[in-house]
């Protein structure tokens, strides 16, 4: 076994153990949490090695990068779009991705709906909510959902419109917590997303609302304690063996 394979196997076992421990600490079944290995900026060889260790769910931020890798890899991989979907690339999303975590506007939802209708397929999606209220962050505005009547009304109207689109299957919510010094500082944002999901499930029972995509390498255990069903983890799985797979441009070596 090569050094990168040993690193990857050790990292994966550690992450899986931490997921199970966090779930049990919260009184949850570890089987309720799905690990999405964030493979952005990773070569196909690294994804294949992770696949051979049993992973089947992989998350990508860029449509073109996923398109380049997918033909080299097993067909039963479930690709997750976890980054912002640019309008000009939306047409490629439905055929490739099993789940889009980042539907962040009514405009994007309608574009995906039209493209899925043309392709005669349905697409599973999550609605991305900006529960932190940070400027410049993608997602439907939800930082002041409980205190700002206009924001709440706007959000409910957007969800109402998106959940009527026949070719999109809304399965839940996603959020990106702010970068914080300690994982515990992210807890209020994960808790807020769970409470919003519960409210939306009551208001719009036609959607499934079974999924909460939240938590990354630095805070996924807290996210699990707050109800995450999908955790998006890259760095804790693929490092420190990254440089052994290939030398990547510094601009691609981002935190997840």
C-alpha positions in Angstrom: 0.0 0.0 0.0 1.4 3.4 -1.0 1.9 6.2 1.5 -1.1 8.2 0.2 -3.4 5.2 0.5 -2.3 4.7 4.1 -2.9 8.3 4.9 -6.3 8.2 3.3 -7.4 5.0 5.0 -6.3 6.3 8.4 -8.0 9.7 7.9 -11.2 8.0 6.7 -11.4 5.7 9.7 -10.8 8.6 12.0 -13.6 10.7 10.4 -16.0 7.8 10.5 -15.2 7.1 14.2 -15.8 10.8 15.0 -19.1 10.8 13.1 -20.3 7.7 15.0 -19.2 9.1 18.4 -20.9 12.5 17.8 -24.1 10.7 16.7 -24.2 8.5 19.7 -23.4 11.5 22.0 -26.6 13.1 20.6 -28.6 9.9 20.9 -28.7 9.4 17.1 -28.1 6.4 15.0 -24.7 6.9 13.1 -26.4 5.4 10.1 -28.5 8.5 9.8 -25.5 10.6 8.8 -24.1 10.4 5.3 -20.4 11.4 4.7 -19.9 13.4 1.5 -16.2 13.4 0.7 -15.4 16.8 -0.7 -13.1 16.0 -3.7 -12.8 19.5 -5.1 -9.2 20.0 -6.3 -8.4 16.3 -5.9 -7.3 14.3 -8.9 -9.3 11.3 -10.1 -6.7 9.0 -8.5 -7.5 10.2 -5.1 -11.2 9.9 -5.6 -10.7 6.3 -6.9 -8.7 5.5 -3.8 -11.4 6.8 -1.5 -14.0 4.9 -3.6 -12.0 1.7 -3.1 -12.1 2.3 0.7 -15.9 2.3 0.5 -16.9 5.9 -0.1 -19.6 6.5 -2.7 -20.7 10.2 -2.1 -18.4 12.9 -3.4 -18.9 16.6 -3.3 -17.7 19.1 -6.0 -17.8 22.9 -6.1 -17.2 23.3 -9.8 -19.3 21.7 -12.6 -16.4 21.6 -15.1 -14.1 20.0 -12.6 -16.6 17.3 -11.8 -17.3 16.8 -15.5 -13.6 16.2 -16.2 -13.3 13.6 -13.4 -16.5 11.6 -13.7 -15.7 9.7 -16.9 -12.6 8.3 -15.3 -14.4 7.0 -12.2 -16.9 4.3 -11.4 -20.5 5.0 -12.6 -22.1 4.3 -9.2 -20.5 7.3 -7.5 -23.1 9.8 -6.2 -21.9 13.2 -7.1 -23.1 16.1 -5.0 -22.9 19.8 -6.1 -22.0 21.7 -3.0 -20.8 25.0 -4.6 -22.6 27.9 -6.2 -24.2 26.9 -9.5 -23.4 29.5 -12.2 -26.3 30.1 -14.6 -24.2 29.3 -17.7 -23.3 25.9 -16.3 -26.7 24.9 -14.9 -27.4 22.8 -18.0 -24.7 20.4 -17.1 -25.9 19.9 -13.5 -28.9 17.6 -13.9 -27.2 14.9 -15.9 -24.2 14.6 -13.5 -25.2 15.4 -9.9 -27.4 13.2 -7.7 -28.1 16.0 -5.3 -27.6 19.7 -5.6 -27.0 21.2 -2.1 -26.9 24.8 -3.2 -30.1 26.1 -4.7 -29.8 29.6 -3.5 -32.4 31.6 -5.4 -35.7 31.4 -7.1 -34.0 32.4 -10.3 -31.7 29.4 -10.2 -34.5 27.1 -9.2 -36.5 28.1 -12.3 -33.5 27.7 -14.5 -32.9 24.2 -13.2 -36.6 23.4 -13.5 -36.6 24.4 -17.2 -33.5 22.5 -18.0 -34.7 19.4 -16.1 -38.0 19.6 -18.0 -36.1 19.7 -21.3 -34.1 16.7 -20.3 -37.1 14.9 -18.9 -35.6 14.2 -15.5 -36.1 15.2 -11.9 -33.4 16.6 -9.7 -33.0 16.3 -6.0 -32.1 19.6 -4.4 -31.5 21.3 -1.1 -32.3 25.0 -0.5 -29.2 26.9 0.7 -30.0 29.3 3.5 -27.7 32.1 4.7 -28.5 31.8 8.4 -25.5 33.8 9.5 -26.6 36.9 7.6 -23.0 37.4 6.2 -22.8 39.8 3.3 -21.5 38.3 0.1 -22.5 34.7 1.1 -24.8 32.8 -1.1 -28.2 31.5 0.0 -31.7 32.7 0.7 -31.6 35.4 3.3 -32.4 33.9 6.7 -30.1 35.6 9.2 -33.0 37.5 10.7 -35.8 35.1 9.9 -37.4 35.3 13.4 -37.0 39.0 14.0 -37.5 40.6 10.5 -41.0 40.1 9.2 -40.1 41.2 5.7 -37.2 38.8 5.5 -39.4 35.9 6.8 -42.2 36.8 4.3 -39.7 36.9 1.5 -38.2 33.6 2.5 -41.5 31.9 2.8 -42.6 33.2 -0.6 -39.4 31.9 -2.2 -39.8 28.4 -0.6 -43.4 28.3 -1.6 -42.5 29.0 -5.3 -39.6 26.6 -5.4 -41.5 23.7 -3.9 -44.2 23.9 -6.6 -41.6 23.2 -9.4 -42.5 19.7 -10.7 -39.0 18.7 -11.8 -37.2 19.7 -8.6 -37.5 17.5 -5.5 -36.8 19.6 -2.5 -35.3 17.3 0.2 -34.1 19.8 2.8 -31.7 22.6 3.6 -28.0 23.4 3.5 -26.0 26.1 5.1 -22.4 27.3 5.4 -21.5 28.3 9.0 -19.2 31.3 9.4 -15.5 30.7 10.0 -15.1 30.6 13.7 -12.3 30.0 16.2 -13.9 27.1 18.0 -16.4 24.5 16.7 -18.9 25.3 19.5 -19.3 28.8 18.1 -20.9 27.3 15.0 -23.6 25.6 17.0 -26.2 28.4 16.9 -26.1 28.5 13.1 -26.7 24.7 12.9 -29.5 24.9 15.5 -31.1 27.7 13.5 -31.1 25.7 10.3 -32.7 22.8 12.0 -35.4 25.0 13.5 -36.1 26.6 10.1 -36.3 23.1 8.5 -38.9 22.1 11.1 -40.9 25.3 10.4 -40.7 24.8 6.6 -41.7 21.1 6.9 -44.9 22.1 8.7 -45.6 25.0 6.3 -44.8 23.0 3.1 -45.5 19.3 3.7 -45.4 18.4 0.0 -41.6 18.5 0.2 -39.5 15.9 2.0 -37.4 18.0 4.3 -35.4 15.0 5.5 -31.9 16.3 4.8 -29.8 18.9 6.6 -26.5 19.5 4.9 -24.2 21.2 7.4 -20.8 20.8 9.0 -17.3 20.6 7.5 -13.9 19.4 8.7 -13.7 21.9 11.6 -17.2 21.7 13.0 -19.0 18.5 11.7 -19.3 16.9 15.1 -21.3 19.9 16.4 -23.4 19.9 13.3 -24.2 16.2 13.9 -25.3 17.0 17.4 -27.6 19.6 16.0 -29.2 17.2 13.4 -27.0 17.1 10.3 -27.8 14.2 8.0 -25.1 15.2 5.4 -21.6 16.3 6.4 -19.2 17.7 3.8 -15.7 16.8 4.7 -12.6 17.2 2.5 -9.5 18.3 4.4 -9.8 15.7 7.2 -10.0 12.9 4.6 -7.6 13.9 1.9 -4.8 15.6 3.8 -1.9 15.3 4.5 -1.5 13.1 1.5 -2.5 15.8 -1.0 0.9 16.5 -2.3 1.5 12.8 -2.8 -1.4 12.6 -5.3 -0.3 15.6 -7.4 0.9 19.1 -7.1 -2.2 21.4 -7.2 -2.3 25.1 -7.8 -2.4 27.1 -4.6 -5.7 28.7 -5.6 -7.3 25.2 -5.5 -6.1 24.3 -2.0 -9.0 25.6 -0.1 -10.4 24.6 3.3 -13.4 22.2 3.6 
